[in-house]
Amino acid sequence: MKEIDYYKNNEILENSYYQIPQELFINKLYKEKLNSDSKILYAFLLNRLSLSQKNHWFDELNRVYLIFTREEIQRMTEGNTDEGKISVY
Protein backbone atom coordinates (compact mmCIF):
# COMPACT_ATOMS: atom_id res chain seq x y z
CA MET A 1 0.00 0.00 0.00
CA LYS A 2 1.31 3.43 -0.96
CA GLU A 3 1.99 5.91 1.80
CA ILE A 4 -0.10 9.11 1.75
CA ASP A 5 1.72 12.28 0.76
CA TYR A 6 0.62 15.00 3.13
CA TYR A 7 0.86 18.71 2.39
CA LYS A 8 3.42 20.49 4.46
CA ASN A 9 2.93 24.02 5.80
CA ASN A 10 5.30 25.55 3.25
CA GLU A 11 3.43 23.87 0.34
CA ILE A 12 -0.04 25.25 0.99
CA LEU A 13 0.40 28.40 -1.12
CA GLU A 14 1.32 26.30 -4.17
CA ASN A 15 -2.38 25.66 -4.71
CA SER A 16 -3.77 29.04 -3.67
CA TYR A 17 -4.94 31.46 -6.35
CA TYR A 18 -6.24 34.98 -6.67
CA GLN A 19 -9.55 35.44 -8.43
CA ILE A 20 -10.22 38.32 -10.80
CA PRO A 21 -13.84 38.90 -11.81
CA GLN A 22 -14.41 38.52 -15.55
CA GLU A 23 -16.51 41.67 -15.39
CA LEU A 24 -13.31 43.70 -15.15
CA PHE A 25 -12.25 42.43 -18.58
CA ILE A 26 -15.64 42.38 -20.30
CA ASN A 27 -17.58 45.42 -19.10
CA LYS A 28 -16.56 48.48 -21.12
CA LEU A 29 -16.68 50.64 -17.99
CA TYR A 30 -13.85 48.68 -16.35
CA LYS A 31 -12.09 47.34 -19.42
CA GLU A 32 -11.21 50.81 -20.71
CA LYS A 33 -10.51 52.51 -17.39
CA LEU A 34 -8.54 49.94 -15.37
CA ASN A 35 -5.11 48.74 -16.38
CA SER A 36 -3.96 45.18 -15.67
CA ASP A 37 -2.11 46.15 -12.48
CA SER A 38 -5.28 47.72 -11.09
CA LYS A 39 -7.22 44.54 -11.84
CA ILE A 40 -4.61 42.51 -10.00
CA LEU A 41 -4.85 44.89 -7.04
CA TYR A 42 -8.62 44.33 -7.07
CA ALA A 43 -7.95 40.58 -6.76
CA PHE A 44 -5.68 41.26 -3.76
CA LEU A 45 -8.44 43.32 -2.15
CA LEU A 46 -11.04 40.59 -2.74
CA ASN A 47 -8.70 38.07 -1.17
CA ARG A 48 -8.19 40.31 1.85
CA LEU A 49 -11.95 40.83 2.10
CA SER A 50 -12.55 37.08 2.38
CA LEU A 51 -9.94 36.92 5.14
CA SER A 52 -11.73 39.75 6.96
CA GLN A 53 -15.02 37.89 6.66
CA LYS A 54 -13.43 34.71 8.01
CA ASN A 55 -12.13 36.73 10.99
CA HIS A 56 -15.58 38.29 11.54
CA TRP A 57 -14.42 41.83 10.94
CA PHE A 58 -17.80 43.54 10.66
CA ASP A 59 -18.88 46.97 11.71
CA GLU A 60 -22.12 47.80 13.54
CA LEU A 61 -24.03 47.75 10.20
CA ASN A 62 -22.69 44.27 9.40
CA ARG A 63 -20.40 45.56 6.64
CA VAL A 64 -17.15 43.67 6.16
CA TYR A 65 -14.05 45.83 6.51
CA LEU A 66 -10.43 45.16 5.74
CA ILE A 67 -7.02 46.51 6.56
CA PHE A 68 -4.59 46.74 3.67
CA THR A 69 -1.85 49.33 4.09
CA ARG A 70 -0.20 51.24 1.26
CA GLU A 71 3.07 49.57 2.24
CA GLU A 72 1.54 46.11 1.81
CA ILE A 73 0.11 47.12 -1.57
CA GLN A 74 3.47 48.46 -2.72
CA ARG A 75 5.22 45.29 -1.59
CA MET A 76 2.70 43.05 -3.37
CA THR A 77 2.68 45.12 -6.58
CA GLU A 78 6.46 45.50 -6.60
CA GLY A 79 6.21 49.25 -6.13
CA ASN A 80 4.00 49.93 -9.15
CA THR A 81 1.97 52.36 -7.07
CA ASP A 82 4.96 54.73 -6.99
CA GLU A 83 5.02 54.93 -10.79
CA GLY A 84 1.40 55.96 -11.04
CA LYS A 85 0.32 52.64 -12.50
CA ILE A 86 -2.04 51.98 -9.62
CA SER A 87 -3.93 54.70 -7.78
CA VAL A 88 -4.28 54.14 -4.05
CA TYR A 89 -6.51 56.48 -2.05
C-alpha positions, 0 to 999 in steps of 0.5 A, a space after each residue: 500500500 502506498 503511503 499518503 503524501 501530506 501537504 506540508 505548511 510551506 506547500 499550501 500556497 502552491 495551490 492558492 490562487 487569486 480570483 479576478 472577476 471577468 466583469 473587469 475584462 468584459 464590461 466596457 466601464 472597467 475594461 477601458 478605465 482599469 489597467 492590468 495592475 489595477 485589476 490585480 490589485 482588485 484581486 488582492 483586495 477581494 482576497 483580503 476581504 474574504 480573510 476579513 469575513 473569516 475573521 468576523 471583521 464587521 462593523 455595527 451595520 454588518 459591513 465587512 471591513 479590511 485593513 490593507 496598508 499602502 506599504 503592503 500594496 506596494 510590496 505586493 505590486 512591486 512598487 508599481 503604485 509609486 510609478 502611477 500605475 495603480 492609484 491608491 486612495 
